[in-house]
Structures are given as structure tokens and as C-alpha cells.
Amino acid sequence: MRSYSFLFFIFLFHNLNGQALSDELRFAQHLVVKKNYEEAIFVLNTLQQNPKLSLIQRDSIHIFLGNIYYNQKDLLRSNNHFDSVSVVSHRLSSEAIFFSSFNRAYLKSYSEAKQKMIRYVPIDSTERQLRFLELAGLSLLQRDFKKFDSLQHFLTPTNFVTDLQEKDLREQQKKILSQPKKSPFVAAALSAIVPGAGKFYAGNKGQGVYTLLISAVLGLQAWEGYHKDGPSSVRFIAYGTLFTSLYIGTIWGSAFSVKLRRDQLNETINDQILFDMHIPLRTFFH
């Protein structure tokens, strides 16, 4: 999430029905460009109390505040302002809807994000392409591959806003589908047979070898203690307890390793999908 350019703010406020910027608005613009967000929030909130503001000016302030909180990663507050933008200006309302939907996707509220995009009515081909791309990204985040494939037919490869990200989303789909289908149950069973084998199966080869070596040392010490000193010896009880604890923990840990590795891979893919959804929004609106 990055700050927005100076040119964007000039464009935004020089299109408020041709009205000149007030000193307060100019000052708020200056603060945002300098990334003095807290001061800008104070100025904008104060300016909101002015009863003489037009509706489009109020919408612009909501866009300003929505973008500030977006940059601060305070997405709930950001959405409060984006959702407060009226439909008086399509330019402002479309930005608010797209970024509100993206915020919800980032917060993993995928169904809400998708509903916003479904209800949105684009007015030109670029907006339509952008809408389809966001819906495609949301479908991937939900692992709805059938829906994702159906949306590919509506994306135009030559559109400069969405072209690169459309290709990358297809790559992310391939990564998801090519993930190894490893089972936590199989990992646990392997470690029950040979301590550490389940972690090796999960992809943690170093941990698997280490666990096997430690288990072998503890097991041999317990076996030697049993045969030399008997089952009631301190040596057998100590090493036997350590071996048993490690053995049981390894079984559970191997199953967890499979799930953890799968979750980490999916999280990495999801981050890239969100990145691909965000870049066209920044390109188009800013």
C-alpha cells in the first residue's frame, strides 16, 4: 500500500465543479503529500463540519480520508469513508467501490468484496476489464476455479491496465493446482513407523534427519539401560520417557508440518493475488 501522487490530488480537487480549493483543503492536500497523515486527518475532519460544503466536496473528503487510512493499513476506517461516498460523481464513487472491495478482500471478507464488484456498473471497457480482473482475483482467493476460468473469456489480453496481472493470475492458478497433495495422516503414520520420516515427507528434510538421529540415540540409550540395569533403573526410565515424548511429539508435529507448509504456500500465493489485484487499481485511479 503506497502513498498517492501529487498529480492525483491536483486532478481530484481541480474537478470539484470548477470551484477553487479552499485554504483548508489546500493545506490538507499539502499534508497528505508530505505524509503528515494525522495532521491531514484533523484538518479534513474539521473541514467536514462546514455546512457550506457541496456533496461532491464531501465525497472528495471521504476519498481523501479513505486513502489516508488505506495507506496506514487501517482498512476498517478506510472502508467507512469509502462506503460513505455518494454516486454524484462516477469518478469518485467508482474509486470508492473498487478500493472498498479490495480492502474487504485483504481482510478475507471475500463474499462481501465480490458482492460489491457484482453490483458495480462500469461505464466503459477499461472499467469492465478492471471489474472482471478483480472478480477473477476474488475467485482465485476463494479457490473457485470454475468461476475463474469463466471470467477469463471476458478479459482482453491487449488492455494495458489488466494485461500483465491477468497473465500472472493464471500463473497463480497453476501454482495452486500443482501443489503436492500431501496428507497429514500419511505424515503421522510415517513418523509412527520411523521417527522423522513424516517430516521428511512434509518437505522438512533437515528436521526429519535430525529427529531420526535424536530418536535413535534416545532409543538406544533406553534399550541399553533396560537390558543392563532393568526396567526400574533411572537410566531406562529417563531415556525411555524422553524417547516416548519425542516419538509422540514427532507424530503430531509431522501432521502439523504438512498443514503448516500448505498454509504457508497458500498464504504466499494469496499475497501475490492481492498484489495483482491492487496494481491495476493504482494504475487506473492514480
N, C-alpha and C positions, 0 to 999 in steps of 0.2 A: 504494500500500500504506500503510495508516494504522494508528495505534495503536488498541487496543480500549478500550472504555469501562469505567469503574469499575464500572458496574452489571453488566456481563457477568461480571467476575471474582467479584463477590459471589454472583451466581447460580450460577456454576460450583462454587465451593467450599462453599457452603452446602447443596449437594445431594450431598455425599460421604457417603451413607448416614447423614446426620444427625449426623455427627461434628463436633466443634468444630475450628476451624482451629488448627493448632499455631502457636507464636510464629514459627517459621521461615517457615511458609507465609504468615502474615500479613505478615511483613516482605518476603518476595518479592513479594507482591501490591502492597505499597506501592511497591516499587522499580519495578515494571513500569508502574504508573500514572504515576509520575514520569519514566518513560522512562530510568531508570538501568539499561539493559539488561545491561551487563557485570556489574554487581553482582548483578542478579537471576539471571543465568546461574550465577554462582558459588554463590549460596545454593541454587538449585534442584538443581544438580549435587551439592552436598554433601548435600542432603536426600534425594537418590535413594539414597544409600548406607545409609540407615536400613532395617534389615531388618524393622522393625515396620510399615512402610507396607503398606496393603492394595493389591490390584491396581488398584482404581479410583482410588486416590490416585496410584499410579504413572502410570496413564493420564492423569490430570489434569496431572501434572508434564510429561509428554510434550507435551500440548496447549499448556501454558504455553510450553515451550521452542520448540515448533514455531511458535507465534505470534510469539515474540520474534525468531527467525531470519527469519521471514516479513517482519516489519517492517523488519528490517535488510537485506532482499533477499538473504540468504544461503539460497537456495532448496534447495540440496542438503542442508544441515544441517537445514533446516526439514522436508524430506521424511523424513529419517532418524528424526525424532521422530514425525511424523505416522504413518509406517508402523509405528511400534512400539506404537501404541495397540491394545489388545485389543478384543474385541467384548462385553466385560462390560456396558458402558453404551452403548446405542444412540446416545444424545445425543452422547457423546464420539467414538465410532467414526465416526458419520456426518460430523461436522465434520472429522475427520482425513482421511477418504476424499475428501470434496469439495475440501478445500484442497490435499491431495496431488495430486489430479488437476489442479487449476488451476495449481499450481506447475509441473507437467510441461508443461502447455500453454504457459505463459510461457517455459519453456526449449525450446520447439518439439519436445518429445517427444510429438507428438500421438497416436501409436498407443498409447503407454503410458497416456496420460491417458484415452483413450477406453475402453481395457480396464477401467480402474478404475470408470468410470461404468457400463459394461455389466454388470459383476459386482455392482454395488451393488443391494441390495434395499430400496427405500423402504417406509415403514410407513404413510404417509398421502398424501393427494392433493397437499399442498404439496410434499412431498419428491419425489413423482413429477414434478411440474411443474418443479421445480428440476433434477432429473436430465435431463429432456428438453431443457431450455434449455441446459444445459452440453454435452450431446451435439450439439445444433444448432450451438452456437458452435464446437465442435471440427470439425464437418463443414464449416463455412464456412472455418475456418483451413486445412483440407485441400483446399478448393475442390471438395468433394464435394456438388454442388448437388442431385443426385438424392436423396441421403440427407437433406440439409437440408430439402428440400420434403416428404419423407415424415414427418419429425418435426413439421412444422407442424400436422398433424392431431391430435397429442396435446397440444398446448399450449392451455390455456384462456385466452381473452382477458381474463377477469374476475379472474384470480388476481393479487392485489396484489403478490406477490413478483416475478413474472416478466413482468407485462403490458408495462411500458414497454420493457424490454430485448428482449422478443420482437419488438416493432414495430421497434426500432432495428436488430436483426439483419436483418430483412427489407430495411431501407434499405441496410445494408452489402452485402447480396447484389446489390441493384440497382446500387450503385456499382461492384462488381466486374464485373458483366455489361456495364455501359455503358462500361467503359474502352475508349478508342480502340485498335484493333488495328493498331498501328504496327510496322513491320518494321525491324530493324537493317540488313538487307540493302538495303532501299529507301533508308534514310537514307544509307548508304555510297555507293550508286550516285548519288544526287542530288548529294552533295558531290564525287563524282568528275567530274560534269558541270559543276556550278557550285559552287565552294568556298563553304561555309557554308550551302548550300541544305538539306543533311541536318540541320543543327542547327535550322534554321527549321522543318523538317518535324517534328523531335522535340519542338518546343514551346519551344525556347530561341531566341526570335526575336532578342533583343538580341545574343546570341553569334553568331547566323547573319549578321546585318548587319555586325557588327564584323569577323568572319572574312573576309567578302566584300570589305570595304574594304581591309583589310590585304593580302589576297592580290592585289587589283587593283594596289595601289601597288607591291608587290614584283615582280609580273609585268611591269608597265610599265617599271620600272627595269631589270629583266633584259633585256627586249626592246630597250630603248633602248641599253643597254650593248653588246648583241650587234651591233646594226646600226651603231653609231658606232665602237666600239672593237674589235669582233671577238670570236670565241668564246674567245680566250685572255686576254682582258682581266680585270683584277682586279675591275672593276665588274660584269661579266657573271657571273663565277664566284661572287662574293659574293652578289649578289642572286638569282642562279639557284639557289644552294644553299639560301638562306633560303626562297625560294618553294617549292622542291621539298619541303623539310622540313615547311613549313606545310601544303602540299597533301596530303601523305601523312598527316600527323597529323590533319588535318581529316576525312579519310575514316574513319580509325579512331575518332576522337572522336565523330563523328556517330552511328556504330553504337552506341558505348558510351552515348551520351546517351539513346538510346531505351530501352536496357535499364535505365539508372540511373533515369530518370524513372518507368518502370514499377515498378521495385523500391521506389522511394520512396513511390509511391502505394499499393502493396500493403502496405507496412510501416505506413503511416498507418491504413489500413483494419484491419489486424490488431490494431493497438493499440486501436482503438475496439471491436473484437470482444472482446478480452480485458477491456476496461473493462466491457462489458455482461455478461460472464460473472462478473465479480468483484462488482459491485454487489448482485445478489441473494444471494450468499453472505454478504456482510457484513450485509445486511438480515435474513436468516433466522437466522443463528447469533449475531449480536451485537446 
